């Protein structure tokens, strides 16, 4: 729950306008596509289990499955991963694995990144981007045959989650020209029969998806099969109705997916880009909801884009590269500005000339939506021009590639984010399998512009209750970015949650994880640090004044890049003991020279 602060901040000069109703998701935007009485009956009957062939031609013998069109998607993949595949290796989250040594059975214990790649056939996009179709066919068919041999007649295990089955079917359909080039009749019939089997399984099981994104993947697969496979009208009508409902459930009012993950946001856009290409190939009119949702999904993604063009590390995502983000935006065809005050999605963006400040001002996603839920409330990332300065560790979603699985929960912890922790505890409990427990339930947030003489700044002021029940303290954070982008002032405040503060003291730590490549050194007085950035600029960090609580130290840290590779980095840590009655910790980052 995100609320406005009841008391306006000091020097408030401009209030943020409420969300424009025209940008809100409405029932009218996501109702099932209109259908005549015959189509409505066909959709209803198919949903009850009547076969599409029986509805299309009840007195004719069922024909063998076949495709009616080839798809040309505009979304490219990772060329380096495709080159690795042609050389006989999967390249997943930075880790190379020989194809012959990867267990493809649905019951095998693959790490999550390999599960998505192997059982979702996401590697087909990478392969298609690495060489002409004729050169991609042999390695694609090799992997396909190995997978089919390992999963004959099985419909259980990780290959048969709704999300993996939906992704797999869509990728088979979109890249069928690669899988079928040069294939003999037996191989073609086998793949087409497996497409039909997977589509039928999704027809029956799509509503049992784990979350909204998985449900969307299932409905996209069903709809694509209805468009591209012969006699698929009934399935298409059924799929479009479910797809539109899934789109309406996918995101918050400002367009951010409910898992709050930028990678999930990108996945949703990518699915809709591919589905748009499927409609074009089938020469059918696309439901308006698909275009509406694509346009809504892009601005929130831009909110988390740094000056280098890549994304911030939020809710388990690595620092997705600028190239990958640009490729997705180009393929979507959507031109939009970043959303700055995304209160429903939970992120705030402040830009000031070359500076970019991203702030997590919401509770973590609810358990039913969390994928790699992180206790990151009130964390921030900060960059200047193309240089990141303050980051989060990120990358929990990549655990199982080069990033070890054993640190996945640690990467989701509060301490892995640039914010305050109390007693080395998470502000929200971190559970296994990406889930989260009790903790932050409410965040108050206010955004304003301030002016002191000729100098202006944007001010963010937020607080959360994640430590209130355990320690009787509310964490409040104030961030103020000067309009020239060369000074970021902050203050972390601990306020008693009750009328009386508890007795005794408690340990605290305020962490600022430094970006990869920054060289840091403590000042002589121990109240600050110098930061030499890779671009040659120099920044200074200062905190408090003599006699204030806390000690500044430089400690080791870790940052996961856009390829899922971990890099050793450093972090600035202000730590010490604070009275249960609360306290204040002001700090400053300033560009020198």
C-alpha positions as CSV (number, residue, x, y, z in Angstrom):
1,X,0.0,0.0,0.0
2,X,1.4,3.4,-1.0
3,X,0.0,6.6,0.5
4,X,0.7,10.3,0.2
5,X,2.2,11.8,3.4
6,X,-0.5,13.6,5.4
7,X,1.8,16.4,6.3
8,X,3.3,18.3,3.2
9,X,7.1,18.5,3.2
10,X,8.8,21.8,4.0
11,X,9.3,24.2,1.2
12,X,6.7,22.4,-1.0
13,X,6.2,24.5,-4.1
14,X,4.6,22.0,-6.5
15,X,2.3,19.1,-5.9
16,X,2.2,16.1,-8.2
17,X,-0.9,15.9,-10.3
18,X,-3.0,12.7,-9.7
19,X,-3.0,10.0,-12.3
20,X,-4.8,11.0,-15.5
21,X,-7.9,8.9,-15.7
22,X,-7.2,8.4,-19.4
23,X,-4.0,6.4,-18.4
24,X,-5.9,4.1,-16.0
25,X,-6.8,0.6,-17.0
26,X,-10.6,0.2,-17.3
27,X,-12.9,-2.7,-17.9
28,X,-13.7,-1.3,-21.3
29,X,-10.1,-1.5,-22.4
30,X,-9.9,-5.2,-21.6
31,X,-13.2,-6.8,-22.4
32,X,-13.3,-9.8,-24.7
33,X,-13.2,-8.9,-28.4
34,X,-16.7,-8.5,-29.9
35,X,-18.1,-11.6,-31.6
36,X,-21.2,-12.5,-33.6
37,X,-23.6,-15.1,-32.1
38,X,-21.9,-18.0,-34.0
39,X,-18.4,-16.9,-32.9
40,X,-19.7,-16.5,-29.3
41,X,-21.1,-20.0,-29.3
42,X,-17.9,-21.4,-30.8
43,X,-15.8,-19.7,-28.1
44,X,-18.1,-21.0,-25.4
45,X,-18.2,-24.6,-26.7
46,X,-14.5,-24.7,-27.2
47,X,-14.0,-23.6,-23.6
48,X,-16.2,-26.5,-22.5
49,X,-13.9,-28.9,-24.3
50,X,-15.5,-29.4,-27.7
51,X,-12.7,-29.9,-30.2
52,X,-11.9,-27.2,-32.8
53,X,-12.1,-29.6,-35.6
54,X,-15.6,-30.7,-34.6
55,X,-16.7,-27.1,-34.4
56,X,-15.1,-26.2,-37.8
57,X,-16.0,-29.3,-39.8
58,X,-18.1,-31.8,-37.9
59,X,-18.6,-34.2,-40.8
60,X,-15.0,-34.3,-42.0
61,X,-12.1,-36.4,-41.0
62,X,-9.6,-34.5,-38.9
63,X,-6.6,-33.4,-41.0
64,X,-3.0,-33.6,-39.9
65,X,-1.7,-30.5,-38.1
66,X,-0.1,-27.9,-40.4
67,X,1.0,-24.3,-40.3
68,X,-0.7,-21.6,-42.4
69,X,1.9,-18.8,-42.3
70,X,5.5,-18.0,-41.4
71,X,6.2,-15.3,-38.8
72,X,8.8,-12.5,-39.1
73,X,9.3,-11.1,-35.6
74,X,11.1,-7.8,-35.2
75,X,12.6,-8.6,-31.9
76,X,16.2,-9.8,-32.0
77,X,18.0,-12.0,-29.5
78,X,21.5,-12.2,-28.0
79,X,23.9,-12.9,-30.9
80,X,26.7,-14.2,-28.6
81,X,24.3,-16.8,-27.1
82,X,23.3,-17.8,-30.6
83,X,26.9,-18.2,-31.7
84,X,27.6,-20.4,-28.7
85,X,24.6,-22.6,-29.6
86,X,26.0,-23.1,-33.1
87,X,29.3,-24.1,-31.5
88,X,27.5,-26.7,-29.3
89,X,26.9,-24.8,-26.1
90,X,24.1,-23.1,-24.2
91,X,25.0,-19.7,-22.9
92,X,22.7,-18.9,-20.0
93,X,23.3,-16.0,-17.6
94,X,27.0,-16.1,-18.4
95,X,27.4,-19.8,-18.0
96,X,28.4,-22.1,-20.9
97,X,27.1,-25.6,-20.8
98,X,27.6,-28.2,-23.6
99,X,24.3,-29.2,-25.2
100,X,25.2,-32.9,-24.8
101,X,25.6,-32.6,-21.1
102,X,22.3,-30.7,-20.3
103,X,19.6,-33.0,-19.0
104,X,16.4,-32.1,-20.9
105,X,13.9,-34.3,-19.1
106,X,11.1,-32.4,-17.5
107,X,12.0,-34.1,-14.2
108,X,15.6,-33.0,-14.3
109,X,16.8,-30.6,-11.6
110,X,17.9,-27.7,-13.8
111,X,18.5,-24.3,-12.2
112,X,15.8,-21.7,-12.9
113,X,17.6,-19.9,-15.7
114,X,18.3,-23.1,-17.5
115,X,14.7,-24.3,-17.0
116,X,13.4,-21.1,-18.8
117,X,15.9,-21.5,-21.6
118,X,15.6,-25.3,-22.2
119,X,11.9,-25.9,-21.6
120,X,10.7,-22.5,-22.9
121,X,13.0,-22.7,-26.0
122,X,13.9,-19.1,-25.5
123,X,17.3,-19.8,-27.1
124,X,15.6,-19.9,-30.5
125,X,15.5,-16.1,-30.7
126,X,19.3,-15.9,-29.9
127,X,20.1,-18.5,-32.5
128,X,18.0,-16.8,-35.2
129,X,20.0,-13.6,-34.5
130,X,23.4,-15.2,-35.0
131,X,23.3,-16.3,-38.7
132,X,21.0,-16.9,-41.7
133,X,18.2,-19.5,-41.3
134,X,20.1,-22.2,-43.2
135,X,23.0,-22.1,-40.8
136,X,20.7,-22.2,-37.7
137,X,18.5,-25.1,-38.8
138,X,20.9,-28.0,-37.9
139,X,21.7,-26.9,-34.3
140,X,18.1,-26.0,-33.7
141,X,16.8,-29.4,-34.9
142,X,19.5,-31.1,-32.9
143,X,18.3,-29.5,-29.6
144,X,14.6,-30.0,-30.6
145,X,15.1,-33.7,-31.2
146,X,17.0,-34.2,-27.9
147,X,14.2,-32.4,-26.1
148,X,11.4,-34.3,-27.8
149,X,13.2,-37.7,-27.1
150,X,13.5,-36.7,-23.5
151,X,9.9,-35.7,-23.0
152,X,7.8,-38.2,-24.9
153,X,4.2,-38.3,-23.6
154,X,5.1,-36.6,-20.4
155,X,3.0,-33.7,-19.2
156,X,4.4,-33.2,-15.7
157,X,7.5,-31.5,-14.3
158,X,9.1,-28.1,-15.0
159,X,8.5,-28.4,-18.8
160,X,4.8,-28.4,-18.1
161,X,4.3,-25.3,-16.1
162,X,1.9,-23.0,-17.9
163,X,4.6,-20.4,-18.5
164,X,7.2,-22.8,-19.9
165,X,4.6,-24.5,-22.1
166,X,3.3,-21.2,-23.4
167,X,6.7,-19.8,-24.1
168,X,7.7,-23.1,-25.8
169,X,4.7,-23.2,-28.1
170,X,5.0,-19.5,-29.0
171,X,8.7,-19.9,-29.8
172,X,8.1,-23.1,-31.9
173,X,5.5,-21.2,-33.9
174,X,7.4,-17.9,-34.3
175,X,10.7,-19.7,-35.3
176,X,9.1,-22.6,-37.1
177,X,11.0,-21.6,-40.3
178,X,14.2,-22.5,-38.5
179,X,13.0,-25.7,-37.0
180,X,11.5,-27.0,-40.2
181,X,14.1,-25.9,-42.8
182,X,15.6,-29.0,-44.3
183,X,13.6,-31.3,-42.0
184,X,12.1,-34.5,-43.5
185,X,8.4,-35.4,-43.4
186,X,8.7,-37.5,-40.3
187,X,10.5,-34.7,-38.4
188,X,8.0,-32.1,-39.6
189,X,5.0,-34.3,-38.6
190,X,6.5,-34.9,-35.2
191,X,7.0,-31.2,-34.4
192,X,3.6,-30.3,-35.6
193,X,2.0,-33.0,-33.6
194,X,3.9,-31.8,-30.5
195,X,2.7,-28.3,-31.2
196,X,-0.9,-29.5,-31.2
197,X,-0.4,-31.6,-28.0
198,X,1.1,-28.6,-26.2
199,X,-1.8,-26.4,-27.4
200,X,-4.4,-28.8,-26.2
201,X,-2.6,-29.1,-22.8
202,X,-2.6,-25.3,-22.5
203,X,-6.3,-25.2,-23.4
204,X,-7.1,-27.3,-20.3
205,X,-4.5,-26.0,-17.9
206,X,-3.8,-22.3,-18.7
207,X,-6.0,-21.0,-15.8
208,X,-3.8,-22.9,-13.3
209,X,-0.7,-20.7,-14.0
210,X,1.4,-19.6,-11.0
211,X,1.0,-15.9,-11.6
212,X,-0.2,-13.3,-14.1
213,X,2.9,-13.3,-16.3
214,X,2.8,-17.1,-16.6
215,X,-0.9,-16.9,-17.4
216,X,-0.2,-14.4,-20.1
217,X,2.5,-16.7,-21.6
218,X,-0.1,-19.5,-21.8
219,X,-2.8,-17.4,-23.4
220,X,-0.3,-16.0,-26.0
221,X,0.7,-19.6,-26.9
222,X,-3.0,-20.6,-27.3
223,X,-3.8,-17.5,-29.4
224,X,-0.7,-17.9,-31.6
225,X,-1.6,-21.6,-32.2
226,X,-5.2,-20.6,-33.1
227,X,-3.8,-18.1,-35.6
228,X,-1.1,-20.2,-37.2
229,X,-2.4,-23.8,-37.2
230,X,-5.0,-25.0,-39.6
231,X,-8.6,-25.0,-38.5
232,X,-7.7,-22.9,-35.5
233,X,-10.6,-20.4,-35.5
234,X,-12.2,-21.9,-32.3
235,X,-8.9,-21.9,-30.5
236,X,-8.2,-18.3,-31.6
237,X,-11.6,-17.1,-30.4
238,X,-11.1,-18.9,-27.0
239,X,-7.5,-17.6,-26.8
240,X,-8.3,-14.0,-27.5
241,X,-11.0,-13.8,-24.8
242,X,-8.6,-15.3,-22.2
243,X,-5.7,-13.2,-23.5
244,X,-7.6,-9.9,-23.1
245,X,-8.6,-10.9,-19.5
246,X,-5.0,-11.8,-18.7
247,X,-3.8,-8.4,-20.0
248,X,-6.3,-6.6,-17.7
249,X,-4.9,-8.5,-14.7
250,X,-1.3,-8.1,-15.6
251,X,-0.4,-4.6,-14.5
252,X,-1.2,-1.8,-12.1
253,X,-3.0,1.3,-13.2
254,X,0.2,3.0,-14.4
255,X,1.3,0.0,-16.5
256,X,3.8,-1.7,-14.1
257,X,3.6,-5.4,-13.8
258,X,2.5,-6.6,-10.4
259,X,5.7,-8.5,-9.7
260,X,7.5,-5.0,-9.9
261,X,10.3,-6.7,-11.9
262,X,11.8,-4.9,-14.9
263,X,12.7,-8.2,-16.4
264,X,9.0,-9.4,-16.1
265,X,8.0,-6.0,-17.7
266,X,10.3,-6.7,-20.6
267,X,9.0,-10.3,-20.9
268,X,5.5,-9.0,-21.2
269,X,6.4,-6.5,-23.9
270,X,8.3,-9.1,-25.8
271,X,5.4,-11.6,-25.8
272,X,3.1,-8.9,-27.2
273,X,5.7,-7.9,-29.8
274,X,5.8,-11.6,-31.0
275,X,2.0,-11.9,-30.9
276,X,1.7,-8.7,-33.0
277,X,4.0,-10.4,-35.6
278,X,1.8,-13.5,-35.5
279,X,-1.3,-11.5,-36.3
280,X,0.5,-9.8,-39.1
281,X,1.6,-13.2,-40.5
282,X,-2.0,-14.5,-40.3
283,X,-3.4,-11.3,-41.8
284,X,-5.9,-10.9,-39.0
285,X,-6.9,-7.8,-37.1
286,X,-5.4,-7.7,-33.7
287,X,-7.6,-7.0,-30.6
288,X,-7.0,-3.3,-29.6
289,X,-6.2,-4.4,-26.0
290,X,-2.8,-5.8,-27.2
291,X,-1.7,-2.4,-28.6
292,X,-3.2,-0.6,-25.6
293,X,-1.2,-2.8,-23.1
294,X,2.0,-2.5,-25.1
295,X,1.8,1.3,-25.0
296,X,1.1,1.1,-21.2
297,X,4.0,-1.2,-20.4
298,X,6.7,0.9,-22.1
299,X,6.8,4.1,-19.9
300,X,7.3,2.2,-16.6
301,X,10.2,0.4,-18.1
302,X,11.8,3.7,-19.1
303,X,11.5,4.8,-15.4
304,X,14.2,2.4,-14.5
305,X,16.6,3.3,-17.4
306,X,19.9,4.9,-16.4
307,X,22.0,7.3,-18.3
308,X,23.9,4.4,-19.9
309,X,20.7,3.1,-21.4
310,X,20.5,0.0,-19.2
311,X,18.1,-0.8,-16.4
312,X,18.5,-0.5,-12.6
313,X,18.7,-3.7,-10.5
314,X,15.3,-4.1,-8.9
315,X,13.3,-7.1,-7.7
316,X,15.8,-9.7,-8.7
317,X,16.7,-8.3,-12.1
318,X,20.3,-7.9,-13.2
319,X,21.4,-4.6,-14.7
320,X,19.9,-5.3,-18.2
321,X,22.1,-3.9,-20.9
322,X,21.3,-0.8,-23.0
323,X,21.5,-2.9,-26.2
324,X,18.8,-5.3,-25.0
325,X,16.5,-2.5,-23.8
326,X,17.0,-0.6,-27.1
327,X,16.2,-3.7,-29.2
328,X,13.0,-4.3,-27.3
329,X,11.8,-0.7,-27.5
330,X,12.6,-0.6,-31.3
331,X,10.6,-3.8,-31.8
332,X,7.6,-2.5,-29.8
333,X,7.3,0.5,-32.0
334,X,6.2,2.6,-29.0
335,X,7.7,6.0,-28.5
336,X,7.1,7.3,-25.0
337,X,8.7,9.3,-22.2
338,X,9.6,7.6,-18.9
339,X,7.0,7.8,-16.1
340,X,8.5,9.7,-13.2
341,X,5.9,9.3,-10.5
342,X,4.9,5.6,-10.8
343,X,3.1,5.3,-7.5
344,X,1.2,2.2,-8.3
345,X,4.2,0.3,-9.7
346,X,6.2,1.8,-6.8
347,X,9.2,3.5,-8.4
348,X,10.1,7.2,-8.5
349,X,12.4,8.7,-11.1
350,X,14.1,12.1,-10.7
351,X,16.2,13.4,-13.6
352,X,18.4,16.5,-13.4
353,X,20.5,17.3,-16.4
354,X,22.9,14.3,-16.6
355,X,21.8,12.8,-13.3
356,X,19.3,9.9,-12.8
357,X,17.9,9.0,-9.4
358,X,15.7,5.8,-9.1
359,X,13.8,5.2,-5.8
360,X,11.8,2.2,-4.5
361,X,8.9,3.9,-2.7
362,X,6.5,0.9,-2.3
363,X,6.2,-2.4,-0.4
364,X,7.6,-5.5,-2.1
365,X,5.1,-7.3,-4.4
366,X,2.5,-9.5,-2.7
367,X,3.4,-13.2,-2.4
368,X,1.0,-14.2,-5.2
369,X,2.8,-11.8,-7.6
370,X,6.4,-12.1,-6.4
371,X,8.9,-13.9,-8.6
372,X,12.2,-12.9,-7.0
373,X,10.8,-10.7,-4.3
374,X,13.3,-8.4,-2.7
375,X,13.2,-6.4,0.6
376,X,14.3,-3.3,-1.2
377,X,11.9,-0.7,0.1
378,X,13.4,2.9,0.2
379,X,16.6,1.7,-1.7
380,X,17.8,4.0,-4.5
381,X,20.2,3.9,-7.5
382,X,22.0,7.0,-8.8
383,X,23.9,7.6,-12.0
384,X,25.5,10.6,-13.7
385,X,25.8,10.6,-17.5
386,X,26.8,7.1,-18.5
387,X,28.4,6.3,-15.1
388,X,26.4,4.5,-12.4
389,X,27.5,5.5,-8.9
390,X,25.1,3.9,-6.4
391,X,23.5,0.6,-7.3
392,X,21.8,-2.5,-5.8
393,X,23.5,-5.9,-6.1
394,X,20.6,-7.3,-8.2
395,X,20.6,-10.5,-10.2
396,X,18.8,-13.0,-8.0
397,X,16.9,-14.1,-11.1
398,X,20.2,-15.1,-12.7
399,X,21.2,-17.4,-9.8
400,X,22.0,-20.8,-11.3
401,X,24.2,-19.4,-14.1
402,X,27.6,-17.9,-13.2
403,X,25.9,-16.5,-10.1
404,X,25.7,-19.3,-7.5
405,X,22.3,-20.5,-6.4
406,X,23.4,-20.4,-2.8
407,X,23.5,-16.6,-2.7
408,X,20.1,-16.1,-4.3
409,X,18.3,-15.3,-1.1
410,X,21.2,-13.0,0.0
411,X,20.8,-11.0,-3.2
412,X,17.2,-10.4,-2.4
413,X,17.9,-9.2,1.2
414,X,17.7,-5.6,2.4
415,X,21.5,-5.5,2.9
416,X,22.0,-6.2,-0.9
417,X,20.3,-2.9,-1.6
418,X,21.3,0.7,-1.0
419,X,19.2,1.5,2.0
420,X,19.1,1.2,5.8
421,X,18.9,-2.0,7.8
422,X,18.3,-2.6,11.5
423,X,19.9,-5.4,13.5
424,X,21.0,-7.0,10.2
425,X,17.4,-7.9,9.6
426,X,15.4,-7.6,6.4
427,X,12.6,-5.0,6.3
428,X,10.4,-7.7,4.7
429,X,11.0,-11.4,5.3
430,X,12.8,-13.2,2.5
431,X,11.5,-16.8,1.8
432,X,12.5,-19.6,-0.5
433,X,11.4,-19.9,-4.2
434,X,11.3,-16.1,-4.7
435,X,8.5,-15.6,-2.1
436,X,8.4,-13.0,0.6
437,X,6.8,-12.9,4.0
438,X,5.7,-10.3,6.6
439,X,7.3,-6.8,6.8
440,X,6.6,-3.6,4.9
441,X,2.9,-3.1,4.5
442,X,2.6,0.6,4.0
443,X,4.8,3.3,2.5
444,X,4.1,7.0,2.7
445,X,5.5,9.0,-0.2
446,X,5.6,12.7,-1.1
447,X,7.2,14.4,-4.0
448,X,7.9,18.1,-4.3
449,X,10.1,20.7,-5.8
450,X,12.1,23.1,-3.5
451,X,14.0,26.3,-4.1
452,X,16.6,28.0,-2.0
453,X,17.6,31.2,-3.6
454,X,18.7,30.5,-7.2
455,X,19.1,26.8,-6.6
456,X,16.2,24.4,-7.1
457,X,15.9,20.6,-6.3
458,X,13.4,17.8,-6.5
459,X,12.7,16.2,-3.1
460,X,11.4,12.7,-2.3
461,X,10.3,11.9,1.2
462,X,9.1,8.4,2.1
463,X,8.8,6.1,5.1
464,X,8.0,2.5,5.7
465,X,6.8,0.4,8.6
466,X,8.9,-2.8,8.0
467,X,10.7,-2.5,11.4
468,X,7.8,-1.1,13.4
469,X,6.5,-4.3,14.9
470,X,9.9,-5.8,15.7
471,X,11.9,-2.8,16.8
472,X,9.3,0.0,17.3
473,X,11.0,2.2,14.7
474,X,9.8,3.6,11.4
475,X,12.4,4.3,8.7
476,X,12.0,7.6,6.9
477,X,14.3,8.6,4.0
478,X,14.6,12.0,2.4
479,X,16.3,12.4,-1.0
480,X,17.0,15.8,-2.6
481,X,18.6,16.0,-6.1
482,X,19.8,19.5,-7.1
483,X,18.6,20.7,-10.5
484,X,22.1,20.7,-11.9
485,X,22.4,17.0,-11.1
486,X,25.7,17.4,-9.3
487,X,24.5,17.1,-5.7
488,X,22.4,14.5,-4.0
489,X,21.5,15.1,-0.4
490,X,19.9,12.5,1.8
491,X,18.8,11.8,5.3
492,X,17.8,8.6,7.0
493,X,15.5,9.1,10.0
494,X,14.4,6.5,12.6
495,X,11.2,7.5,14.3
496,X,9.5,5.7,17.2
497,X,6.3,4.1,16.0
498,X,4.5,4.4,19.3
499,X,4.0,7.3,21.7
500,X,7.0,6.3,23.7
501,X,10.3,5.0,22.3
502,X,11.7,1.7,23.6
503,X,14.7,1.6,25.8
504,X,18.1,0.5,24.9
505,X,20.1,0.6,21.6
506,X,20.0,-1.3,18.4
507,X,22.5,-1.8,15.6
508,X,22.0,0.0,12.3
509,X,23.7,0.1,8.9
510,X,23.2,2.4,5.9
511,X,24.6,0.8,2.8
512,X,25.6,2.5,-0.5
513,X,26.7,-0.2,-3.0
514,X,29.1,1.3,-5.4
515,X,29.0,0.6,-9.1
516,X,31.5,-1.6,-10.8
517,X,34.8,0.2,-11.6
518,X,34.6,2.9,-8.9
519,X,37.7,3.4,-6.8
520,X,36.8,4.5,-3.2
521,X,39.0,5.8,-0.4
522,X,38.1,7.1,3.1
523,X,38.8,10.7,4.0
524,X,41.3,11.5,6.8
525,X,38.6,12.5,9.3
526,X,36.7,9.3,8.6
527,X,33.5,11.2,7.9
528,X,33.6,10.9,4.1
529,X,35.0,9.1,1.1
530,X,36.3,10.0,-2.3
531,X,34.9,8.2,-5.4
532,X,36.9,8.0,-8.6
533,X,34.6,7.0,-11.5
534,X,35.7,5.2,-14.6
535,X,34.9,8.2,-16.7
536,X,37.5,10.3,-14.9
537,X,35.1,12.3,-12.8
538,X,35.5,12.5,-9.0
539,X,32.7,12.5,-6.4
540,X,32.8,13.0,-2.7
541,X,30.6,11.5,-0.1
542,X,30.1,13.0,3.4
543,X,27.9,12.1,6.3
544,X,26.8,13.8,9.5
545,X,29.3,15.9,11.5
546,X,31.8,15.3,14.3
547,X,30.0,13.7,17.3
548,X,27.2,12.2,15.2
549,X,26.3,8.5,15.6
550,X,27.9,6.1,13.2
551,X,31.2,5.1,11.6
552,X,31.9,5.0,7.9
553,X,33.7,2.0,6.4
554,X,34.4,0.6,3.0
555,X,33.4,-3.1,2.6
556,X,33.2,-5.7,-0.1
557,X,30.1,-6.0,-2.2
558,X,28.8,-7.7,-5.4
559,X,27.1,-6.5,-8.5
560,X,25.4,-8.7,-11.2
561,X,25.7,-7.3,-14.7
562,X,23.3,-7.6,-17.6
563,X,24.7,-10.9,-18.7
564,X,24.2,-12.5,-15.3
565,X,27.9,-12.3,-14.4
566,X,28.9,-11.3,-10.8
567,X,31.5,-8.7,-10.3
568,X,33.3,-7.9,-7.0
569,X,32.6,-4.3,-6.0
570,X,32.7,-2.1,-2.8
571,X,30.1,-0.5,-0.6
572,X,30.2,2.5,1.7
573,X,28.6,1.5,5.1
574,X,27.6,3.9,7.9
575,X,27.1,1.7,10.9
576,X,26.8,1.8,14.7
577,X,24.3,1.7,17.5
578,X,21.3,4.0,17.8
579,X,18.9,4.7,20.7
580,X,15.4,3.0,20.4
581,X,14.2,6.6,20.7
582,X,15.3,7.2,17.1
583,X,17.9,9.3,15.3
584,X,18.9,11.1,12.1
585,X,21.7,10.4,9.7
586,X,22.3,13.1,7.0
587,X,24.6,12.4,4.1
588,X,25.7,13.9,0.8
589,X,27.1,12.9,-2.6
590,X,28.6,15.7,-4.6
591,X,30.5,16.0,-7.9
592,X,33.8,17.8,-7.4
593,X,35.7,20.0,-9.9
